[in-house]
Amino acid sequence: MAELTTRTAAPAPVVVEPRTISLGRARAAAPLRREGPAKLTGAAKYADDLVVPGAWYGATIRSTDAHARFVKLDLDPAFDWSSVVVVSAADIPGENIVSSIKADQPILVPLGGEIMHHAEPLALLAAPDRATLRAARRAVKVLAAPLEPVFDPRDSDHVFAAYEIAAGDPEAAFAAADLVFEGEYRVGHQEQLYIENNAMIAVPGEDGGVTVTGSLQCPYYVHSALKLGLGLDDRGARVVQAETGGGFGGKEEYPSLVALHAALLAGKAGRPVRMIYDRHEDIAATTKRHPAIVRHRTGVTHDGRLIAQEIDVVMDGGAYCTLTPVVLSRGALHAGGPYRCPNVRIRAKATRTNTPPNGAFRGFGAPQVEFAAETQLNRIAEALGLSPLDIRRRNVYRVGDTTPTGQILRESVAAEEVLERAAEAAEFERLRARHDSARERRAGSGTVPGSPLRTGHERIASGVGLALGWHGAGFTGSGEVKLGSVASLELTAEGAIRILTASTEMGQGTRTVLPQLVAEALAVPIESIELAAQDTAYVPDSGPTVASRTTMVVGGLLIKAARRLREAVEEATGGPFAATYGVFARTHGALRIDQRFEPYPDISFDDETYRGDAYPAFSWAACVARVDVELDTGEVHVLDVVAADDSGRVIHPVLAEGQVEGGTLQAVGYATIEEIKLHDGRYLNDRLATYIIPTALDAPRITTILVEAPFSGAPHGAKGVGELPMDVGAPAVVAAIADATGAWITDLPASPERILAAITGAPGVAPLPPGASERAAGAGRTEPAR
Amino acid sequence: MTAYRFTANGTPVEVDVPGMRRLLDVLREELALTGTKEGCGEGECGACTVLLDGAPVDSCLVPVCQVAGATVLTVEGLATAPTRHGGPEGLDELQSAFLLTGGAQCGICTPGMLMAGRAYLDGGGGPDDLAIREAIAGNLCRCTGYTKIVEAIAMAATRRGGSIQ
């Protein structure tokens, strides 16, 4: 384990401006959030805060069927349409396609076209004021002829993507195994629930182009979508990020659609149009985490070594492809968990159903499969009479181990360290021993009918659970090489140092970390580093702000650019950069460095065979959760969580902790309360009153341990942190529930109904499986849009 | 339409709007105080929290007719309100604590959180974890896991108590 913490292979530690915090936990000094004062005084401008003179208000007419033929858009002739703009598919100047991996999703369903999901966009309206807009919406009727929908992803014959990963000889290994365990795990939709809803404002240009400003993660995804859908060139389409109130993947692909709609209305109206979703529309229509059904068959030895894994993953892609193939790919690659196993077969497929499209959400396919893998392993440990800690010690990846794709883990492998650090800090073994005796004491002593665990003395059972996870850092496979992203650094003629990237701030700290890294590389104060706005008219395509890649990849590009800039200036002036760059700028004029991504040395992946280095490095996380379960109600209180996370060199401890704490709570919500219920393919709980996320009182006390196993392929040693904590929280909570009650919850969320069903042995109490849609007789109605 | 008079961030204002117009819309669209955010429009998320005569309310649920004659404090008024101690960058002690601890991430819940925290501190709340969590339980945050928000309010409570220099 010593090599995990050694720093000799990495560059010198990042030195930042010392700031001391007089209260709170001790931590390293770090610069304050750059846009913090603006956010704290109300000065920061989110899309809906922008005043655009003369702007109209836009709205989307959506389907109320899950699957139907779009027959007619009926505009009430009694309504005064003179001050309303209506846009249908026929008004689309470019291709009626939302640019993405596959060209399957229309911007608007054309008349006669196939409606593929509930809440699918059919037409658009804009009006000068909200009252007229509301009245116009009521004057629109949608006529549609219902078609038979498909809701179960296992029944669908339309496959978006399928992968198979194989290593060794699983069949021979199963035959030789001492014991074989099988398990099925199911997870449902999860809503990103950024607190700022989707929002875009489109302003038409005099030259036929359009500028769209809004809430988004990926300016160049929106840019591509505008070019394709509106038939514009690079300059005609301009995308500007407004302050963005959270994304979590939910503003990765969907904003392209919102921007297209706003731009179409603006084009036809000849004036700016605001397309601001309310919460109901945002939950009803936008992407969710993919539901998944994961089956495990695991061969082990008596002493708990994994010798064979067979894993089948089925993901529900929803009605259109979106980013599903990439989500599924990450899911397949992470499905076995961070464990050595010589004989593996992983089969993963994602299919189409008539539900709203699923897409990116923090973790991107990994949380689903890691919940399954960790719960399976915990159940095996229980069956073998092993501690969850010990079974992991026997199997966990160490340096030199090989993954199922044949990737040799050469460095930066901190799985064992995060495991030990979390278990030790949480006193995992001591608590577990205490709960074991409590469970034995309670067993069979239930005094309340239907609640075998409830005794006159004990209404609450306590448990502790452990999970370990891994998360591939940055894009999967050759994604980064194919993208070839560019980040730029400019010394202006006026002597300003300016960062130019498309990497967006959405709360995670881009606007603080990137200047911090550049300031360090140039040895200048962070205050001297400017950051250009995320505006496609000015910044290069440094790739999407996703996949926990910004600090690692874009930060790395900027450090390289800064080193080149520093070298050029120091060579010309003969003095240190900090003292001479002003003089250099005055005498030589501006100097801009464009730094393009170069492949990591000795890292390669074959997308066809799924062999090779799936990721340049992995981040590692362990989570120990402590819960109380109310035995009468099945209610779970997650009391505290210890999270140990390795994301390589920690650049900014406060922001890194913030990522771990926030991701952990999203995982706790996923584990316990967050669930989308469906009826005929429609989300039933499409409001914040009914889709519940944790409050401050629901949230556990979270202790974060930042472990640093630097990655030598990045100049600053950083790997990704954003998604990592999302992978381990849910299996840790479910293991804690099992520790408390003896019952394993295999479907998420572990709601009171599911827990009661499990501990009373009455499956009838349990609700529908996660992600499943209730069906009504006569499903597929024709009714007016709301 | 009727003219409604109230005090916003210490300044007397008069707005001529329908009485059932949401206070949230009046603040944002009539008074250009866009620091107050809308997250759900139905009183679940608390992003639109303002102080109405010192008490935290969801401004999306308050019709402006109920505000006549009252005093409204929004995030824009925090640092300039009387009796506040100045902090770095023109922030009051609570805003300053949020900045130092990392209590604001994406920032969209932040104005509402600050107002709930302000009401808690003004009510004499101390640096007690559970009491702070109860005070902000009506304000949803999806970024932070609440840890650093609680820490920020505790820091401000402690500083105000005079135990921190």
Contacts between the chains, C-beta under 8 A, distances in Angstrom:
chain1	res1	chain2	res2	distance
A	19	B	100	7.8
A	21	B	100	5.2
A	21	B	101	7.1
A	22	B	164	5.4
A	22	B	165	7.4
A	23	B	154	7.5
A	23	B	155	4.6
A	23	B	158	5.8
A	23	B	159	7.4
A	23	B	164	5.7
A	24	B	100	7.7
A	24	B	101	5.7
A	24	B	151	5.3
A	24	B	155	6.2
A	25	B	151	7.9
A	32	B	99	5.5
A	32	B	100	7.1
A	33	B	99	6.6
A	33	B	102	6.9
A	33	B	104	6.7
A	35	B	107	7.4
A	36	B	98	7.5
A	36	B	99	4.5
A	36	B	104	5.8
A	37	B	89	4.3
A	37	B	90	7.3
A	37	B	91	6.3
A	37	B	95	7.8
A	37	B	99	6.7
A	38	B	107	7.9
A	39	B	104	5.0
A	39	B	107	3.2
A	39	B	110	5.3
A	40	B	75	7.7
A	40	B	91	5.9
A	40	B	95	4.2
A	40	B	98	5.7
A	40	B	99	6.1
A	40	B	104	5.9
A	40	B	107	7.7
A	40	B	110	6.2
A	40	B	114	6.9
A	41	B	35	7.0
A	41	B	75	6.6
A	41	B	76	6.7
A	41	B	78	7.3
A	41	B	79	6.3
A	41	B	90	7.3
A	41	B	91	7.0
A	41	B	95	6.9
A	42	B	33	7.2
A	42	B	34	7.0
A	42	B	35	1.9
A	42	B	36	7.2
A	42	B	74	6.9
A	42	B	75	3.9
A	42	B	76	4.7
A	42	B	111	5.4
A	43	B	35	7.2
A	44	B	107	5.7
A	45	B	34	7.3
A	46	B	37	7.1
A	46	B	108	6.6
A	48	B	34	7.8
A	48	B	38	7.2
A	49	B	28	7.6
A	49	B	34	3.8
A	51	B	32	7.6
A	192	B	142	7.7
A	193	B	142	5.4
A	194	B	106	7.1
A	194	B	108	7.5
A	194	B	142	6.0
A	195	B	37	7.6
A	195	B	39	4.6
A	195	B	45	6.0
A	195	B	47	5.6
A	195	B	106	7.3
A	195	B	108	4.5
A	195	B	109	5.0
A	195	B	140	6.3
A	195	B	141	7.1
A	195	B	142	5.7
A	196	B	37	7.1
A	196	B	39	7.1
A	196	B	106	7.1
A	196	B	108	4.3
A	197	B	39	7.5
A	243	B	107	6.8
A	244	B	106	6.7
A	245	B	37	7.4
A	245	B	106	4.8
A	245	B	107	6.7
A	245	B	108	2.9
A	245	B	109	8.0
A	246	B	105	7.9
A	246	B	106	4.2
A	246	B	108	6.3
A	246	B	142	5.5
A	246	B	143	6.0
A	247	B	106	7.9
A	248	B	142	7.1
A	278	B	40	8.0
A	278	B	41	5.8
A	279	B	39	6.8
A	279	B	40	4.2
A	279	B	41	6.3
A	279	B	42	7.4
A	279	B	45	7.8
A	506	B	106	5.7
A	507	B	105	3.5
A	507	B	106	2.9
A	507	B	107	6.8
A	507	B	143	4.7
A	508	B	105	6.9
A	509	B	105	7.7
A	654	B	101	7.5
A	654	B	102	4.2
A	654	B	148	7.7
A	655	B	102	6.6
A	657	B	102	7.2
A	657	B	147	7.8
A	657	B	148	7.6
A	658	B	102	5.1
A	658	B	105	5.8
A	658	B	143	7.1
A	658	B	144	6.0
A	658	B	148	6.2
A	661	B	144	6.1
A	661	B	145	3.5
A	661	B	146	7.9
A	661	B	147	4.5
A	661	B	148	6.9
A	662	B	105	6.8
A	662	B	142	7.2
A	662	B	143	4.7
A	662	B	144	5.2
A	662	B	145	4.8
A	663	B	145	7.8
A	664	B	145	5.7
A	665	B	144	7.9
A	665	B	145	3.7
A	665	B	146	7.1
A	666	B	142	7.2
A	687	B	40	7.5
A	687	B	42	6.8
A	687	B	44	7.8
A	688	B	39	7.4
A	688	B	40	4.1
A	688	B	42	6.7
A	688	B	44	4.0
A	688	B	45	5.8
A	688	B	140	7.7
A	689	B	40	7.9
A	689	B	42	5.9
A	689	B	44	5.4
A	693	B	140	6.2
A	693	B	142	6.6
A	695	B	137	4.8
A	695	B	138	7.7
A	695	B	139	8.0
A	695	B	140	6.5
A	696	B	132	7.7
A	696	B	133	4.1
A	696	B	134	7.9
A	696	B	136	4.9
A	696	B	137	5.4
A	696	B	139	7.5
A	696	B	141	7.8
A	696	B	146	4.3
A	696	B	149	7.3
A	696	B	150	6.8
A	697	B	133	5.1
A	697	B	134	6.5
A	697	B	137	4.7
A	699	B	133	7.6
A	699	B	145	6.0
A	699	B	146	4.8
A	699	B	147	7.8
A	701	B	129	7.6
A	701	B	147	7.6
A	702	B	145	5.5
A	702	B	147	5.2
